[in-house]
């Protein structure tokens, strides 16, 4: 365990996931003295990657949105990644049968999944999605929007599959239609990157950028609580204490609330509905069926993608296949049933995979997002801002924070905004009563 003893600095960042590391980098580049504390023995949080036998296992299947806030902020911070956009072709799985997935207009009219009348309605709705003004739809649920726009149940089911893969949620009666439509647009164009050597390669680059800028990163140091004393925060940790005029909590909402007593943080933690997924990743000596590289369940909330077709995440000739089942907030946990369903999908699409199995990783209930963007909370605009209103010189960073994006996009957009605001406040010598 790293030892802080008693230290002082300009800014303390709690959490060494990508949000915390990026915030630390941007702050340190402005000449501020930054200490980063992370309770885990390794950094990266849910962006960490585990290598086994040449296979790179992410914490579930990850994709970086090419046109999203995360890509923009990483570039601003000088943090590079290597990756490519996966092929758009795929399969739709309905009642165990496969059809062409309508990912393009040509694929839409070629698939046997939909009737001709359904295809015509699907084409109309896809054009409508590209042009729709999503701002008035923040407080409308996805189900309500579907009810008003799409009558064909087959088209609704296909669109639901695309929503699940782009938002990591299966909660049509809860999520904001406005935020969901914005995410669908981003997923469609310019699409996503699968990252070489997993997202851990971005973590490594982010940590190097933070350290090069002068930030100090302490792993294995759990933050217990923080209290304001005069014009400074004093953060107690397992390795000592550190004091600073500004504190940034790059954690989930529950952890943030446990560190600082704040009504607004307590309210955010209470309102947060996490998105959970069951994840199965398998490393195979080779891929049994190269034509089944991507598939979405239409009648079931399932996903399969061979990430090694696109990114360097497996040894030459081998394959890394990622599968997920998107969980509904009201569903009771069923790890055995979820695993059996994902293995059955592998049996259907990659027959013989069991004999080729080299490595596997099973995460029965992974948090894909700390807080869904819901209609009752007012969509993205209802999320808390990085500056905590009832705690002076306190900022929060994460996928549950700020008025921009989902998932990593939200995390890094809030990191950027927090870093900008902290820098301005400290440069102005802001005093807090």
Beta strands, then each sheet from edge to edge (+ up, - down):
strand 1: 5-14
strand 2: 34-38
strand 3: 49-52
strand 4: 55-58
strand 5: 64-65
strand 6: 83-84
strand 7: 91-94
strand 8: 97-100
strand 9: 192-195
strand 10: 216-219
strand 11: 223-229
strand 12: 232-237
strand 13: 240-249
strand 14: 275-284
strand 15: 294-297
strand 16: 302-306
strand 17: 319-326
strand 18: 357-369
strand 19: 394-396
sheet 1: 10+ 2+ 1+ 13+ 12- 11+
sheet 2: 10+ 2+ 1+ 13+ 19+
sheet 3: 3+ 4-
sheet 4: 5+ 9- 6+
sheet 5: 8+ 7- 15- 16+ 17- 14+ 18-
end
